[in-house]
Amino acid sequence: MNIRLISTVLFLGAAGAAHAQEPPNLVGVWNGPALAVGIGSNPYRVPEVPGPVFFDKPIEFSYAITAQQGTRFSGTLTSGKGTETVIGALKPPAYNSGVFLDDDGRYDFTIRDAKTIDLCYEHQYPKTKVVACYTLTKQ
């Protein structure tokens, strides 16, 4: 390889790194229905039988992201049962996925497009466990 070609490749690589992807703006209200499987009671459901329960009725959740600084964000989660605080962060380098927490559980999420987030929720305690994956739409 000639030295001019090597220099050009190195320069273009450095220029690309300098223009890293900007994090998307998550501020706004995101809504979606969740169907879960769980064991034991939780703030949203009291199962009628012991062991795993596949809940048939979805619960509508609304996430209001009210503050974002770079890749970090915060806001509230509301449903018919109450309100919880959420905090989270976007994963580098593409910033198209991340993690956030509410008062008792953890979410992993992927940003599908500017108005759609796919997420999975989980919490695990000695007497209660819940898992749900669903889609949120920006209002």
Order of alpha helices (4+ residues) and beta strands (2+ residues): alpha-beta-beta-beta-beta-beta-beta-beta-beta-beta-beta
